[in-house]
Amino acid sequence: EDYEKAYDEFHILYNRSPNTKGYAFGLVNSLIKLDRLDEAAELAAKNMEYDERLVPIERGIYLDKGNAANRDKKYHEAEIYFEKALEILNAKN
């Protein structure tokens, strides 16, 4: 309930000023708490140039998704997520 409210507030702020540092960060974190990881990863990727704090968050989302797929024995899916996490790591180093 509180995360949904935070999402609503950050969504308004982000739509009003998408390049403002912090708005995408708050929105991404709200999406993560609401378990909307695909949306969070997409938004983080789109806004990394405005807020560098989103880089490890996006990488972490893909690592979490890879670990979940691995636990579910969806190895090909896990490999795809781990590769995305490595691409982000290599691109930012």
C-alpha positions as CSV (number, residue, x, y, z in Angstrom):
1,E,0.0,0.0,0.0
2,D,2.8,2.5,0.9
3,Y,4.9,1.4,-2.1
4,E,1.9,1.9,-4.3
5,K,1.5,5.4,-3.0
6,A,5.2,6.1,-3.4
7,Y,5.0,4.7,-7.0
8,D,2.1,7.1,-7.7
9,E,3.9,10.1,-6.3
10,F,7.2,9.3,-8.1
11,H,5.3,8.6,-11.3
12,I,3.8,12.1,-11.2
13,L,7.1,13.7,-10.5
14,Y,9.0,11.7,-13.1
15,N,6.4,12.5,-15.8
16,R,6.6,16.2,-14.9
17,S,10.4,16.2,-15.1
18,P,12.0,13.0,-16.3
19,N,15.6,14.3,-16.4
20,T,15.5,15.4,-12.7
21,K,18.0,13.3,-10.7
22,G,16.1,11.3,-8.1
23,Y,12.7,11.0,-9.7
24,A,13.6,7.9,-11.8
25,F,15.5,6.5,-8.9
26,G,12.5,6.7,-6.6
27,L,10.2,5.4,-9.3
28,V,12.6,2.4,-10.1
29,N,12.8,1.5,-6.4
30,S,9.0,1.7,-6.0
31,L,8.6,-0.6,-9.0
32,I,11.1,-3.1,-7.4
33,K,9.2,-3.1,-4.2
34,L,6.0,-3.8,-6.1
35,D,7.8,-6.7,-7.8
36,R,7.5,-5.1,-11.2
37,L,11.1,-5.9,-12.1
38,D,10.8,-5.7,-15.9
39,E,9.4,-2.2,-15.8
40,A,12.1,-1.2,-13.2
41,A,14.9,-2.6,-15.4
42,E,13.6,-0.8,-18.5
43,L,13.2,2.5,-16.6
44,A,16.7,2.2,-15.0
45,A,18.3,1.5,-18.4
46,K,16.5,4.5,-19.9
47,N,17.7,6.9,-17.1
48,M,21.2,5.8,-16.2
49,E,22.7,8.8,-18.0
50,Y,20.8,11.1,-15.6
51,D,21.4,9.1,-12.4
52,E,24.4,6.8,-12.0
53,R,22.8,5.2,-9.0
54,L,20.6,3.3,-11.4
55,V,23.5,1.3,-12.9
56,P,24.0,-1.1,-10.0
57,I,20.2,-1.3,-9.5
58,E,19.6,-2.4,-13.1
59,R,22.5,-4.9,-12.8
60,G,21.0,-6.2,-9.5
61,I,17.6,-6.7,-11.1
62,Y,19.1,-8.9,-13.8
63,L,21.1,-10.9,-11.2
64,D,18.0,-11.5,-9.1
65,K,16.0,-12.6,-12.2
66,G,18.9,-14.9,-13.2
67,N,19.1,-16.4,-9.8
68,A,15.3,-17.0,-9.7
69,A,15.4,-18.6,-13.2
70,N,18.3,-20.8,-12.1
71,R,16.4,-21.9,-9.0
72,D,13.4,-22.8,-11.2
73,K,15.8,-24.8,-13.5
74,K,15.2,-22.4,-16.4
75,Y,18.9,-22.4,-17.2
76,H,18.7,-20.8,-20.6
77,E,16.6,-17.9,-19.2
78,A,19.1,-17.6,-16.3
79,E,22.0,-17.4,-18.8
80,I,20.3,-14.5,-20.6
81,Y,19.8,-12.5,-17.4
82,F,23.3,-13.1,-16.2
83,E,24.7,-12.0,-19.6
84,K,22.7,-8.8,-19.4
85,A,24.1,-8.2,-15.9
86,L,27.6,-8.7,-17.2
87,E,27.0,-6.4,-20.2
88,I,26.0,-3.6,-17.8
89,L,29.0,-4.3,-15.6
90,N,31.4,-4.2,-18.6
91,A,29.8,-1.2,-20.2
92,K,30.2,0.9,-17.0
93,N,33.8,-0.1,-16.2
